Amino acid sequence: MTETEKAPAAAQTTGASLSYRPPRSQWWDVWDQFKTHKGALIGLTIFVLILATILIGPILWTIEPTYVDLRARNQGFSMEHPFGTDQLGRDILSRMMAGGKVSISVGMTAMALSILLGTTIGVLAGYFRRLEGPLMRLTDLFLALPLLPLLLLMVTLFRDPLSKSFGPESGIFLLIVSAIGATSWMQTARIVRGEVLGLKEREFVLAARSIGTPSRRMITRHVLPNVLSPIMVSATLGIASAIITESALSFLGLGFPPDFPTWGRLLFDAVDQMQLYPSRVILPGVAISLTVLSVNYIGDGLRDALDPRIRGR
Amino acid sequence: MFTFTLRRLLIAIPTLLIISLVIFLLLEAAPGDPLGEVPLTVPPEVKARMREALGLNSPWYVRYLLWLKQFFWVEPVHLWDALFGTSYGEGMQRVISFQSRQPVMQIIAERLPQTLIVVGLAYVVGVLIALPIGIISAYRQYSWFDNIGTFISMIGFSVPTFFTGVVLIIVFAVKLQWFPSVYDTTLQVTDWASFKAQIRQMVMPVTVLALYNAAQISRFMRASMLDNLGQDYVRTARAKGLTEKVVVLIHVLRNSLIPVVTVIALGVPTIFGGAIITEQVFKVNGLGQQLILSIHANDMPMVMTLTFIFAILIVLFNLVADLLYGILDPRIRYD
């Protein structure tokens, strides 16, 4: 990628003109640019706060999310239960925290899988001319698939065998993560392939090849670091869309089993009683929306920050 | 252009065949049993006969080829019969739904109007909102209008439709009671009162989907306008003394619309796919809801046919988008 190549050079020249700044990596420049994007900064703060609540919260708030207290059913907001309790007397705050942990880890894992697939296919298609045709046909084929129907199909059809062999929770987790990952890698693959095709024409690649660098090292040493920024941006946006997809599946009743809360599942379970207890629908919905919104803003800021044409202006 | 279209159509055939095979094998690999719903009191020999009647005993490739024949030959023949009153298709086995024992295409034809009206209207409304917002946002970049517009469009595609739908139901159906929360599918539009009822029940699903579509398209519109506003020809047009209105609404807008039109074309298949989730939230009996019902009931012919129709539409509108690009933008020549 042209941009990341120029970046260190640009940093050096500005460093020289401002005289005697200690050497700094380009990530500091990226961070400086990222800080100027107000939305991204707010998004990052909110996302970190949500993560902290989910990770640290259960240590401080020790009510089990599955603890059934039939004497304290359907309670409103109180000191004992800040978000109230549900129809079985389970504490909604702890269920929200447990649900967030699942939702976000599904999002992150599915994103990692889709980025791994997308990058591998993109790099292979861009670097090896012989593989380009078949791999790009494959990508086009996947882009022509009706994805949501197929996701629904995969999740319904394979939930029983997988939950039998891996246990209900990890089985469904594996299924949903791999289903989302397998249906969302195409954009990344296309972007990465385009970048790699451009990189291959550059002089430093030619130089590296002329000293006999093998393809494997060419890819890991010269190609991958230079396509890192588009990958990072699509990874961030990938988390957001994976969280939405997981909650949509849960909302359609095809996600995790009922006693295993995720934000989408909590929302789905609350829809039946939304006339009486609207807060139970609103809370998980706001949690999903806020997380996705903040992640999208982070992605937006990251895209600007990683683009050296904008950076430093 | 003609050879390009022809070549793309020829490529589309193997693509679609592979897609249909993929869907078929996916359904095949599934452990679900279409007779799972049959009561346990039914004796095994009756069950075996039922399996035979459903054609479940033959190997998968026979059933796949049979489905292909039914989809590409028998169904068009029946459509021809229905349109022109002929009877070429008599005695030919159509694709039959396991669940309702009706021809699949008949169910689709019954449900298509609901989907087209609700989801299609939402798409049109979404486009009509998105274009002006995108134009003004780009023209007044970083103004308060642009900031609010960008924020709203960010919300529009970050907040999942099932949540916006549920919030609208809580606010407007439960609290204010302006609109019904559930779409009445039996409503027939016969007079003014039932027409008003139809409009009232369409307001919320259309709003939810229109917001979602508008959020996406307005971002494209804004980005495309921004690309063009900085071009040399805009400066030239201004230098010639053209009014700002002519420059923006004729020169810039026409050029910016090129990529936006293709994005809009690419979104059309989702109309037919029926926003699955929105239809589920408001209980609209469209194609999306049918798909969910059939998936739950292991109704393989229905799922297979519906999914494949969606795939055809996606491939078709990809082609349409490419062709539109070539027609609208004289810089792009496919030959």
Interface residues (C-beta under 8 A of the other chain):
Chain A: G39 D140 L141 L143 A144 L145 P146 L148 P149 L150 L152 L153 M154 T156 L157 F158 D160 P161 A240 I244 S247 A248 F251 L252 L267 V271 M274 Q275 P278 V281 I282 G285 I288 S289 V292 L293 N296 Y297 D300
Chain B: T15 I18 I19 V22 I23 L26 L27 A29 A30 P31 G32 F151 M154 I155 F157 S158 V159 P160 F162 F163 V166 V167 I169 I170 V174 P269 G273 I276 I277 Q280 L291 I292 I295 H296 V303 L306 T307 F310 A311 I314 V315 N318
